[in-house]
């Protein structure tokens, strides 16, 4: 991608964030876990297990240490940077998950434009609404959000137009989004390698997914590279009814050229397209219903055409009573390699999650989660000599302490 | 004499004139009171409804200096009623910055990103409803009702508001609430007498859903 490389785009946002301007807001959050898991060897350690913490990673674990900076820059510009450390086998001990510059002018006549430049998540998860792109409902996000956190990041330019209907006496607001981006050509490679996962381990911008592969032929674990010099795009729309209901749709296409290789990471540009929809309804009684759906394909062509179809659906019901929240979620996920459910590369599964959380609203948040994932993964037989079917469960306790301030 | 002193004197003169008018009026015909009760469709009281009583011959109430604060990512109060030509100060009691705007036809303005010290007050010279928002926090929503009526107020917990010392005569009564869902403006003509009078206004439709409360501020809305 001609003018700037990935690092230059990201550090542009960082440099602007550090320029002297209005007071900046900062936040640091330490999330420590106590884990009991019977999970198979995790995908983070090159296994075919679905969980972040497997049988060999129980006990006290670092959930995440996160630092965020929000720096206004003049009247209508601001920069946002999110850095995290996860204490695992990623390339860098601390790395960025998002870094972008935002232009947010004053609304006029009910319309407002917003522009973001840098690296950030596309606006598609109504679940990951807490700071640091975390879900407040459970510890482990849905299969869809787990995958987005693992493989998808916009490194580019996004524009939004808001029609602020509720400020004009109407009951609805509307938002349209369009973006062009690069440096996400490997998106899809993890779906091909291990399918969907259930984890809150967001892939960092300069890092990789977990431990390095001992076999360099399978080293493809870095996701934010530009391989084919073709920009991708997404377009989306969001409709809101007061502050009660949000419907979000997104069409994503990284326009990868699946024939172009990148020898340094032993990977190709994956042509990944998907449609995503999400609906969130909240009631005055503290209930939340959240439905999500994802449907797409990913393709590479290293001399022969390889195609994976994937889809996932998720339904969550949560009840909030003051600082307490109970949530239950059901997920289904499916990857189909060449239309053959028995081929390595295909998978079929479902998951239940049950979580209780207590958020003091100030510094502390505690959460307890039970998660069970059942999956049929033919690759387990071929690659690992395991049974194709696995039922993996974990119980996880999270204690998170957040400090914030301004300077 | 400073501008502030001048305003005090003007206000004092207004008050004195009104008192004189009230006294003169009471000498001829004794003022009464009017109690307005606003009930929802299901008979529950409508709390916080804005009630205005207008009479063509009467001037608007004297302008006031009011405050619309920002506390814990919310405007406080959620509804502010002010007479025409009043000034409103917008302090920010939060530790974080806000960016207040309105593009309502009654008053369009914006207060660039700020925290701490407030900007000079905003003057409201047109009657109407001004919808406020914060450009940083889209869930922040409040209203300023600018009225040319001589008498106005908001209903209390029992859904009532009382206008004491009301000179007898015909008044145009308006009721407004941010959650109102009525097909037309809620308007009545009432006659105030020397006695105590009362009127009940009952809504024909259910209210629109109230804004959700208690969600953590850190959530994306």
Interface residues (C-beta under 8 A of the other chain):
Chain A: X22 X23 X25 X72 X75 X104 X106 X107 X108 X109 X110 X112 X129 X130 X131 X136 X164 X166 X167 X168 X169 X171 X173 X242 X243 X244 X282 X284 X286 X320 X322 X359 X361 X405 X406
Chain B: X95 X96 X97 X99 X101 X102 X103 X104 X110 X112 X113 X115 X131 X133 X135 X136 X138 X139 X141 X208 X209 X210 X211 X212 X214 X215 X216 X217 X218 X219 X220 X221
